[in-house]
Amino acid sequence: MKTKLFLITPPFTQLNTPYPATAYIKGFLNTKNIESVQADLGIEVILKLFSKEGLKDLFKVQSLKFEGLSDNSKRIFALQDEYVKTIDSVIAFLQGKNPTLALQICQEDFLPEASRFAQLEELDWAFGTMGTQDKAKHLATLYLEDISDFIVECVDENFGFSRYAERLGRSANSFDELYEALQQEPTYIDNILLSILKDRIETIQPTLFLISVPFPGNLYSAFRSAQWVKKHYPNIKISMGGGFPNTELRSLSDARVFEFFDYITLDDGETPIEELIFNIENPKHNSYKRTFLLEDGLVVYKNNSTKPDYKQSQVGTPDYSDLLLDKYISVIEIVNPMHRLWSDGRWNKLTMAHGCYWGKCTFCDISLDYIKVYEPVAASLLCDRMEEMIAQTGETGFHYVDEAAPPALMRALALEILSRKLAVTWWTNIRFEKSFTQDLCLLLKASGCIAVSGGLEVASDRLLKLIDKGVTVEQVAKVTRNFTEAGVMVHAYLMYGYPTQTVQETVDSLEMVRQLFEAGVLQSGFWHQFAMTAHSPVGMFPEQFGVLKENEAIGTFANNDINYTDSTGIDHDKFSFGLKKSLFNFMHGICFDYELQDWFDFKIPKTKIGADFIFDALQEESNFNTKPTAKMVWLGGKPSIETFTKTKKGNSWEMMSLTFHDKKESFTVQTNKTEGEWLVEMLHKISVSNAKTYSFQEVKADFETHLEDFELFWYSKPVNTLREFGLLVL
């Protein structure tokens, strides 16, 4: 019997765009001519719940108890007719289908308002920088969050827009609590999920049901879905894969898990899934790749397949068909341009390189394949995939979901995008490498790169060395300046509570962050508290980092987050509120003059960082030496040419005037005729629209076969002007 696969992402991940795992697997299955259907059950549940009929049912739920209800929930219940009346038009607006509603929403007497709108007074000033559509999106987001608060208090405490019952998936060393929750009657949200799942299973009739679990907030729904299918369709084989099992379930031994699942696969899914298909079609195949299953009542891990993992060039183009791409909801939770990228707009997801080319950071899971096995994809193939996905989805926005995109590959990708004349928008995650020069950032911007995010982590050079980050705070400041000046937004991941981090270092780190925002070279950031994971160097060798594991026991279910004791004895939790509140204000360009002490309700030491540390770092002159192997690229177009004769003290010589038309303005440079003719020809050769690239050495040699003294020409006024308008050295 031929296998038919049904792939799902269970509730909930993102509202605005599908999580890409199932699209990646479907793209691979296409290369093998294996039939599959995919669904994002998260967005489907949200759309059913947040609809006219959905809210009517919600307000009717018998479990509503009015005793002990907050005033906020009583208010929402009293306004239920207003919510039912407005919900469909608001959802359509957030799907981009009803733009004129923005005018109504911004009147602020159209939407019913509950407690989430209380924060509006604090944000009124921010709306000055927002257009009507953005302001309306933000107000509509608050409206949905009000309904969400009502659901959590009155109907289902586990509900969250981007996670469900996350608590049950976090640090679940034992399966007991989750198993017990699954023995209870399905919740209100479960019933919506299961009604959608029932329709899909009946329509598709798969032989293999694949559930991708990227995060703890998808785990409960994954088990609930598997439980329902096992009960009603016991012949369907069920497998789990994805980010959660890859990091958390590597030492799984609890047999009860296999009451729900037949298989759990680890790491890259292509070969393991292909082997599962062979096993289902031929029970004698008995060859598995990184797969847990139950044999004679015991959990066994099988990795006896001789098939290698597929190369990135062989896995196909992610396929988004079957997903409801026009139904996703763009929200604006915070008035910050960078944060919006995660929640606003539909992004096609791609990967430039599997794994991380650095692979040394001591807090990271560098022992696992998803980090350890580094394999880049050729820029030409990436562009082929981009063009295929544009044709399929109609969307030209791309989020490259790399652990850290390599600068050389980003350069190659940008050149390929420009030579193909693609009009795309893209963003990615990077390391703040010194290779991100001013010219490289300008090239990336020209190709459509609008934002980058990267780890500054702890803004302390001692700790950055201990983390083995391979950067310094000064270097980060210069790179973020280069991106910012090129018009590319920068988001920094920030960390506190790293092993051996002192209170002084936390305060100094905050001061560095304050100065980076004040200098205008960072636009966005987020503070994460350090978590010790089993597969990171800190987790594997804690004694080298001054921490002690609280116990060595390996749980029978999830094992990743490790409880530990830091030798400093500092309670890092208490810094959380002050760090996040100060950052929120810095992101909005205010409160730089506050004393750091003002953000905390307990005594902190004064910073030891000089008030001008970042300012001074940014004043340092760049190195003007150009590598002979550097690529020369011209981003501009062809000039219009005029020749004229210049006379001075009885001498005359022929001159050339070259007028260029940049997208924003026109400008002219003048040279003698011979240099001008050479320059026009060379700009054509090194134009970004040409596939061939020329090195600085080749350009210099070409000049010197026709003319003399390249250095004098290179540092002349005409070349300096061209450097300002898109003559790049990469």
Secondary structure, 3 states (H helix, E strand, C coil): CCCCEEEEECCCCCCCCCCCHHHHHHHHHHHCCCCEEEEEHHHHHHHHHCCHHHHHHHHHCCCCCCCCCCHHHHHHHHCHHHHHHHHHHHHHHHCCCCCCHHHHHHCCCCCCCCHHHHHHHHHHHHHHHCCHHHHHHHHHHHHHHHHHHHHHHHCCCCCCCCCCCHHHHCCCCCCHHHHHHHHCCCCHHHHHHHHHHHHHHHHHCCCEEEEECCCHHHHHHHHHHHHHHHHHCCCCEEEEECHHHHHHCCCCCCHHHHHCCCEEECCCCHHHHHHHHHHHHCCCCCCCCCEEEEECCEEEEECCCCCCCCCHHHCCCCCCCCCCHHHCCCCCCCCCHHHHHHHCCCCEEECCEECCCCCCCCCCCCCCHHHHCCEECCHHHHHHHHHHHHHHHCCCEEEECCCCCCHHHHHHHHHHHHHCCCCCEEEEEECCCCCCCHHHHHHHHHCCEEEEEEEEECCCHHHHHHHCCCCCHHHHHHHHHHHHHHCCEEEEEEEECCCCCCHHHHHHHHHHHHHHHHCCCCCEEEEEECCCECCCHHHHCHHHHCEEECCCCCCCCCCCECCEEECCCCCHHHHHHHHHHHHHHHHCCCCCCCCHHHHCCCCCCCCCCCCCHHHHHHHCCCCCCCCCCCEEEECCCCCEEEEEEEEECCEEEEEEEEEEECCCCEEEEEEEHHHHHHHHHHHHHCECCCCCCEEHHHHHHHHHHHCCCHHHHHCCHHHHHHHHCCEEEC
